[in-house]
Amino acid sequence: MFNNLSRGGTLTLARQGSGIALAYDNLFDSTSLPGPGDFTGNNNGYITNKTRLTAAANDKVLTNSPVYLTSYLGSYYYPTNDGMLSTLINAGSRYATNATLYHYCTTTNQVKEAGSMVDIGFHWVAVDPSTGLPYDADGDGIPDYLEDTNGNGVFNSGETDWTTYNSPNGLTGATGLIIYTPLK
């Protein structure tokens, strides 16, 4: 489990075979959790006096139930400076590029994770506030998060370059038709 929001309810672990269940960079908001030893994890968020998976060194414990904000794609966005949910920003266990979350955000200002340390919790696709649509840096009509299929912010083989205009119809992006008025 990586970068999830579990709000209320009960989390039950159903394991097939042996192995270690991992839980990193999740926010558990008043969720009843299985006992210690069922998960290996760190950099998770919890509410004070609520069940924890483990007591890991880099966990964040919020002193009160968080107040989520609503933005372009729904609820559960974080404010940038409330002293509670904002403490989860850049508090994860790995870089956003390694978590495939380069083009995603957790805050209402829609700033992409980019190359930062990943935020703890659920992420939304980052939206361009001027259009209300997912960012499309090259203006080719295909959102950045779809062009950069592995979400690392780098143009890789098998992807289309999200920073360079590339038309699905082979158009160049330049004006295709120029009309001149004949002189008399």
Beta strands, then each sheet from edge to edge (+ up, - down):
strand 1: 5-7
strand 2: 21-24
strand 3: 27-29
strand 4: 39-42
strand 5: 45-47
strand 6: 60-62
strand 7: 69-71
strand 8: 74-77
strand 9: 104-105
strand 10: 124-125
strand 11: 127-128
strand 12: 133-134
sheet 1: 1+ 3+
sheet 2: 2+ 4+
sheet 3: 5+ 6+
sheet 4: 7+ 8-
sheet 5: 9+ 10-
sheet 6: 11+ 12-
end
